[in-house]
Amino acid sequence: MALEQLIVTPGEPAGIGPELACRAAALDPALILVADPGLLRETVERLGLETTVQELDSVEAGATGGIRCLPVELARPAVPGRTDPANAEYVLECLRVAARHCLAGRVHGLVTGPVHKGVINEAGVPFSGHTEFLAAESDVDRVVMMLVAGQVRVALATTHLPLREVPDAIDADSLTRTLEIVHEGLQRQFGLARPRIAVLGLNPHAGEGGHLGREEIEIIEPVMKKLDSRMSLTGPLPADTAFVPDRLRAFDVVLAMYHDQGLPVLKHVGFGHAVNVTLGLPFIRTSVDHGTALDLAGTGKADSGSLNAAINLARGMSRPRG
């Protein structure tokens, strides 16, 4: 049985994304890259890959061998290791093209390579990350970022926010919706009938009974009580003990309140082989767990582990319904 097609966006053209994407697509004809064909050809030549780059008019075009590419042109030639704000719009257009095909149901899902947020912002485009950008492209008001490393899953109640803004971003409505998206996503896309969700507290020691903060008492606990009959929820748990291996095995996912509360633990467990998943989109989206690695760009030494894991996980996920 033929593998279902996945779209891959290599991300920042001066980073390691084009190299990783070309390696993967050279071996997998069911992958379609959205990128500048010239950039891909230069990458193929530099890596010494025995393949060609085939430009497609549509994802329905049959493969005739080589790396399949939906073309988007760079504004200026990309130099490995040297970012250029002039190419920020190219990066975003690749994502738009990929999202359109996913929203139309023409492919099984999207796998994204690393982008350089700073360069995009330098170009005058407000951009906080793939997660938020794809939500806007899909006209979805809320999505959830979840990272997966083997059996360890960590979802986030807030994503790319300055730490001082996190408490104000956690309210009853947003936390309720986040838990609903995590619960439904694990049911529909990961096949878990009743996902076991550990909910972390916001404050040290989960607030220490109100002595170290009242968000647990006033927001987190009431939301969990309201959802208790519908979901399997445990918490709010102190973050410093929730990831002890024996305790972690009791849960299918841990919901952290902010980015650096949960992700350092997950990346310690599986960096280089972890996968970023966006729950709540109307299509499958997975991504690498690392950045653009500009210092490795053009050297041929970048590790493909996370991209391969992202491709494999996307293939194993069920497409959202309705």
N, C-alpha and C positions, 0 to 999 in steps of 0.2 A: 504494500500500500504506500502511495507517495505521501511524503510529508507535506503538511499544509504550509502555505507560504507565510513568511514573516517579513516585515519591512524592518530594515536596520538603518538608523541615522548615525553616521560616524561621529558627529559632534564637531568640536573645535578642529578646524582643518590644520592647525599648526601643532596639534597634540598627537597623542598616540592612537586616537580613535580611528583614523583612516587605515593605519597599519593593522589594527586588530580586526576591523571590519573586512578588509581585503583577505586576510588569512582565513577568516571564517567562511566568507562567500566563495572563495576558491575551492573549498571542499564541500560546499553545501548549495546545490542549485535551487533549493527552495527559499533561499534568502535573496531579498531584493534590497540593494543599497540605494538610498536617496542621497546623492552627492554630485560633486563636479566630476565628470568623466575624466578630464585631464588630470585632476588630482589623483584619482584612482589609478590611472595608467602610470603616473610617476611613482606612485607607491608600489605598484606591482613590479615595476622595473627595479626599483631600489631594493626590494626584498628578494628579487630573483625568483619570483613565482612563475611557474609555467602555466600561465593562463592569459586570457584576454578580457577586455571590458566591453560588454555588450550593452548598448543604449536601448532602452525600451520606450515605446510610445504609451504603454499601459501595463498594469500588472498582469493583465490577461495574456500578454504576448508570451508565446512559448519559448522555452529556453533552447538555445542552439549551441550551448557550451560557453564557458567563461563566466565571469562575474557579471551579474545582471544589475543594471543601474537605471534608475529614474533620474534623468539629469536635472541638476540645478547649478547654475553658473556662479563661480566665485566672483567677487568684485575685483579682487587683485590676487595674483598668484600667491599661494601659501608657502611659507618657508618653515620647515620643521623647527620647533622650539621658539619661534618668534611670532607672537600674536599680533593681529592687525585689526583694530576696530572697524576698518572698512568692510571686513567680512562678517561682522555681527549679523547683518540682515540676511546673509546667506545661511547662517546657522539656523535662524528662525524660520526662513522659508523652507528649509529641509524638513523641519518639524511640522510646518503647516501642511506641506504636501503629504507627508506620512499620515498625519491625523485625518486628512480628508479621505484617504483610501481606507483607513481603519473604520471611520464613521460610516462609510458606505458599505462596509462588510465585505470588501473585496479580498482581504487577507485575514489570517488568523489573529495577528496582533502585531505590536510594535516593540522593538528592542532598541534602546537608545544608548549611544556612546557618550562620553563625558563632554560637557560644555564648560566654557570659562565664563562664569557669571560676571566677573569684574570687567572683562573686555566688552561684553555686551552692554553693561551699564556705562562704560566709558564712551560708547557710541551714542549715548543719549537715550537708550531704550531701557525703561524700568523692567528689570527681570530678576526674579528671586529664585527661579529654578524650573526644571522640567515639570514638576508636579503641578505648580500653579499655572504655568503656561498652557499645559494640555487640558487642564480643567476649563480654562477660559475658551480655548479653541472648541471644546466640546459642549460649551454652554451648560456646564455643571457647576452648581454653586458650592459644593463641598466635596473634596476627595481626601483620602488618607494615605499617607506615606508609610510603607511597611518594608522593612528589610528582612531578608531570609538568608540564613546560613545553615544548611542542613535542616535539622528539626527545630532550630531556634528561630523564632519570629518576633520581631519588635515593631510595633506600630506606634505612631506619634499623634498626640492630641494637638500639638502645634508643630510647625516645621521651621521655616527659615525666618525666625524672628530674633531681634536683639533680646538678650535675657531679661532686661528690665521691662519689656513689653509682654512677657509670657503670662504673668498672673492675670492681667486684664483680658487676655485672649481666652481664658478658660472660664466659661460660664455654663449654666445648666443646659441651655439649648445647644451650644456647640459640642459639649461633651456627649450629650445624648445622641446627636447625629453622628458623631465620630464612632461611638460604640455600635450604633446600628449599621454603619457602613462596614466596620470590621467584621461584625457578626455575619452579615449577609455575604460579604466577600469570601470569607472562609467557607461558608456553606456552599455557595454557588460555584466558586472557581477552584476551591481546594477540596471539595467533597467531604467536609466535616459536618456531620448532622447537627451536632450541638457543640460548637467551639467553646473550649475552656479559656476564658479571658482573665488574666491577672491585670488588675488596675493599680498602677503606682500612685502614691501620694505626690503632691507637688513639693512639699517641704521636707526637710530632714526628719527622719523617724516618722514620716507620714503625719507630721504636725505635732507629735507628742501630746495628743489629747487636747490640742488647742494652744499649748504653751509655745509652740514654734510656728504658729500660723493657723488660720481657721478655714482655709480653702477646703480641706478634707471634710470638716464638719458641715460647712455651709453650702458646698457645691458638690463635691465628689460623692460623698455618702448618700445624699438625697437622690442623686441621679441613679446610682446603683440600686437603691431600694426600689425606685420606680420601675426599673428594667428587670428586676430580679426574677419575675415570673416568666419572662421571655428569653432570658439568657443565663448562661452559667458564668457568673462573675465572682471574683475573689478580690478583696481589698477594701479600702486602699492600703497597699503594702509599702513599707519602707523600701526605697530603691536600693539601699546598700545591702540588703539581704535577699531581695527577690530573685537575684540571679544565681544564688547558690545552686549547684547542679541538681541536688536531690529535690529541691523545691521547684526548680524550673521544669523538671520532668512532669509535673502535675498539670502543666498548662500548654495550650496550643499556641498562644500568643501572649505577649506582655504589652500592655498599653502604657507607654511612657508619656509624661506630661510635656516634655520638651526635648529638642533634638539631642543635646549632649547629655541627657539623663540616661537614655537607653542605647544610643548607637555606639558609644565607645566600647561597651561590653560586647555587643554583637560583632563589631569589627575586630575586636581582639580574638574572638572565637573563629571568625572566618574571613578575615580580610584577604582580598584577592580572589575569593571564591564565593563571596556573598552577592546577593541580588537585591536590587531596589524594585519594589512593586508598588504601583499606584492602584489602590482600591477605590471604587466609586465611579470610575470612568465607564463609558459604554463600550469599551474595548479593552483587550489585554494590553498592558504596558509593563515591561520589565526593563531594568537598566543595570549597568555596571555599578559597583560600589566604590569606585575610585575616581580620581580627577584626571586632568589632561596630561599630567606627567611630562611637562615640556622638556625637562632635562633628559628624558629617554626618547623623545620624538626623533625619528630618523635614524635611530641606532639599531633597530631590529631586535632590541632586547626586552621589549614590553611583554609582560605576562598576559596571556589570553584567558586565564582561568575564569575571571569574573564574567567576561562576555560569553564564554561558552556556557557557563552556569545560567546566565540570563536567557540565552537561547533555549536551553534545555527546559528551564522552568516554564517559559512562555508556552512551549509546545505541550507541556503537561497540564496546563491550566485550561479550564473550561471557559468558553466565551460567555460573557454576561448575557443574560436574557432580558428582554423587555426594556 
